Amino acid sequence: MPIRRVDVTTWYLEQRARAELRPAGRAPEVAVDIARAEVPSPELNRFLYTAVGGDYYWVDRLGWTYDQWMNWLERPGVETWVAYVRGTPAGYVELDPQAGGEVEIVHFGLLGAFQGRGIGGHLLAAGAARAWDLAERWPGREPTARVWVHTCSTDGPAALANYQARGFRVYDTKVETETVEHTPPGPWPGAR
């Protein structure tokens, strides 16, 4: 597959107070249920990672073994929140609590069939709210003092605007030249 070099802009965004979180600007066009996947499941998380990120060069975890996925998911405080539309996974938010009361939104996104239907803002607002109250579900964790995330120019075109609309502020920007395949890998081999 042909490769190319591209300049990738990465934006780092944060909220430093729960009051900075803003709700979605519009209600989803369809009923959405959001539930925490409380049982660590490498199969589920790998499915979500590839189904959401396959169109956006999410490749860092593609080589992870089952044990690597399980070790990540079993870490205290790591949470996966899944949005469902009529029982079908539509997208997810993955939270990673860190030292100093920080919580990173490590992954967030929707499967392609559910984009553009008002679900993204709703899911992001819910995921950020769960980052702010994460310590309430994990005894011994210090309360959340900061929620942060990064997105880049190879992510979905609405990502940065969605984060900003939910009250996240850019605190750093970096531009790096990366080598990427001409097209993203897609959700599974041969899907394209």
Steps between C-alpha positions, in 0.01 A plus 500: 500500500643843414620715785531875525639759735250746644508779751274402790376765742420375851290711734510437876185613678391514863234587751620608844160513670184294466305823443683545168320198350224602261217270386445406139347778293232274356330180599589184306266419211451151647471359851848435644584293806845542655627228731829416661658174388580385853651162408843546338468357150795518258268381222257788554765768533695377198178496298418858604858617439511362146137578410533864608866564428551298184412799284731735694839328520448360851771237471694513829306212658449280195792279598395461863459146625200385701710529817604857418136598453401328824786661694386842378132444574552349846687806628295655781297792372528429127145519367330441168163666441308375197219677316229269365228570246229232513749257653775564245833653609518848346816637661703516817706699747802350675621666821844465661546642851848634565698641790405833649126465444531510122284293266584462133237429239722255318256406224172645388303459182209358307465222247450648155131407471419711806690818413313820419194406707566708812640205694861619525438810710266306726751216549794735556307701762405177678856366483650823635243500782608144587862618503406770750323256734737204446635509858149439631508154338857416607556524876840636587542709185542870546223718354543604139672838468557499124362317196711507187502360149691534178381487142678547173448601140470134394202447734141565399437849360252586779720383790673825596181707473310243709758514779496879499120512497501278812719756680848359440768764439816453293810527721763375254537435128771303323569436133707197402569336167387136504510215256155355437344253260326673213165395646409405858489125569122478547321301771632156389732358234330509163217729611578749226 
